[in-house]
């Protein structure tokens, strides 16, 4: 799933996961994923952000999160309600904190060499290669 992985990289970049001192770096959590109230077994910091023991674990969790959201298998919401494969990239980005849709789109256009990616790109696009 090349597109989904580039989407994860774009989110990780916006969260500055490779910058020492950032919350994403300190928690090894490139998606700044938060723990759900039912997931009491997850280790979290004072802000409720999950803490991973390895970067690989945090990245894998982000990929799984994106796959579930893009497939419509979560309770995450966008502007038009629950996310589904027909929801837009902008809707997905709204489910993350402090991330600019414009910067994600710019990164994806260049990384995937696809000038047609935009905020209104349906999430199903990221589930195929």
Phi, psi and omega per residue, in radians:
X1 nan 1.258 -3.082
X2 -1.009 -0.769 -3.104
X3 -1.117 -0.728 3.140
X4 -1.124 -0.669 3.126
X5 -1.187 -0.650 3.069
X6 -1.188 -0.603 3.053
X7 -1.091 -0.751 3.098
X8 -1.095 -0.726 3.112
X9 -1.105 -0.688 3.124
X10 -1.094 -0.734 3.128
X11 -1.175 -0.761 3.117
X12 -1.054 -0.704 3.128
X13 -1.111 -0.764 3.124
X14 -1.126 -0.545 3.110
X15 -1.459 0.009 3.095
X16 0.943 0.811 -3.081
X17 -1.107 -0.411 -3.135
X18 -1.650 0.157 3.132
X19 -1.783 1.959 3.109
X20 -0.952 2.464 3.124
X21 1.671 -0.274 3.103
X22 -1.428 2.728 3.130
X23 -1.101 -0.680 3.136
X24 -1.078 -0.710 3.122
X25 -1.216 -0.803 -3.104
X26 -1.097 -0.568 -3.100
X27 -1.699 -0.040 -3.061
X28 0.926 0.705 -3.029
X29 -2.178 1.497 -3.059
X30 -1.110 -0.369 3.122
X31 -1.721 -0.002 -3.062
X32 0.878 0.742 -3.120
X33 -1.197 2.444 3.132
X34 -1.782 2.772 3.104
X35 -1.481 2.443 3.059
X36 -1.435 2.698 -3.071
X37 -1.037 -0.473 3.141
X38 -1.426 -0.288 -3.105
X39 -1.620 1.031 -3.068
X40 -1.180 -0.216 3.132
X41 -1.395 -0.267 3.122
X42 -1.279 2.394 3.059
X43 -1.407 2.289 -3.102
X44 -2.309 2.803 3.029
X45 -1.588 -3.020 -3.097
X46 -1.105 -0.391 3.141
X47 -1.592 0.002 -3.139
X48 1.485 0.152 3.115
X49 -1.434 2.315 -3.135
X50 -1.114 2.493 3.079
X51 -1.938 2.188 3.134
X52 -1.841 2.633 -3.137
X53 -1.446 -0.320 3.089
X54 -2.433 2.662 3.061
X55 -1.096 -0.687 -3.134
X56 -1.013 -0.731 3.114
X57 -1.114 -0.733 3.115
X58 -1.155 -0.704 3.128
X59 -1.175 -0.738 3.124
X60 -1.077 -0.718 3.110
X61 -1.092 -0.680 3.108
X62 -1.135 -0.777 3.107
X63 -1.038 -0.810 3.131
X64 -1.083 -0.706 3.116
X65 -1.091 -0.800 -3.139
X66 -1.145 -0.730 3.131
X67 -1.074 -0.761 3.128
X68 -1.140 -0.763 -3.137
X69 -1.157 -0.760 -3.127
X70 -1.178 -0.434 3.124
X71 -1.547 -0.144 -3.120
X72 1.374 0.451 -3.080
X73 -1.794 0.433 3.080
X74 -2.294 3.082 3.065
X75 -1.668 0.164 -3.132
X76 -1.119 2.505 -3.113
X77 -2.048 2.602 2.970
X78 -1.950 -2.762 3.132
X79 -1.150 -0.574 -3.035
X80 -1.776 0.358 -3.133
X81 1.835 -2.722 -3.067
X82 -1.027 2.404 3.129
X83 -1.134 2.497 3.106
X84 -2.530 2.995 3.096
X85 -1.028 -0.381 3.122
X86 -1.529 -0.182 3.087
X87 -1.126 2.862 -3.073
X88 -1.680 2.864 3.047
X89 -0.991 -0.709 3.108
X90 -1.051 -0.716 3.093
X91 -1.059 -0.765 3.136
X92 -1.073 -0.830 -3.086
X93 -1.083 -0.525 3.095
X94 -1.126 -0.332 3.134
X95 -1.447 -0.028 3.075
X96 -1.949 2.675 -3.134
X97 -1.521 2.454 2.920
X98 1.042 0.595 -3.132
X99 -2.082 2.420 -3.141
X100 -1.617 2.134 3.091
X101 -1.033 -0.706 -3.114
X102 -1.035 -0.750 -3.127
X103 -1.217 -0.614 3.085
X104 -1.136 -0.778 3.134
X105 -1.076 -0.807 3.125
X106 -1.000 -0.820 -3.140
X107 -1.062 -0.837 -3.091
X108 -1.134 -0.674 3.102
X109 -1.010 -0.789 -3.106
X110 -1.309 -0.806 -3.077
X111 -1.143 -0.654 -3.120
X112 -1.685 -0.011 -3.110
X113 0.882 0.915 -3.092
X114 -2.414 1.735 -3.085
X115 -1.253 -0.112 -3.090
X116 -1.599 -0.072 3.089
X117 -1.217 2.343 3.128
X118 -2.599 3.063 -3.113
X119 -1.022 -0.482 -3.109
X120 -1.593 0.111 3.095
X121 -1.073 2.258 3.135
X122 -1.180 2.573 -3.096
X123 -1.111 -0.457 3.117
X124 -1.043 -0.429 3.095
X125 -1.002 -0.623 -3.059
X126 -1.443 -0.143 3.133
X127 -1.618 -0.075 -3.137
X128 -2.150 2.851 3.084
X129 -2.262 nan nan
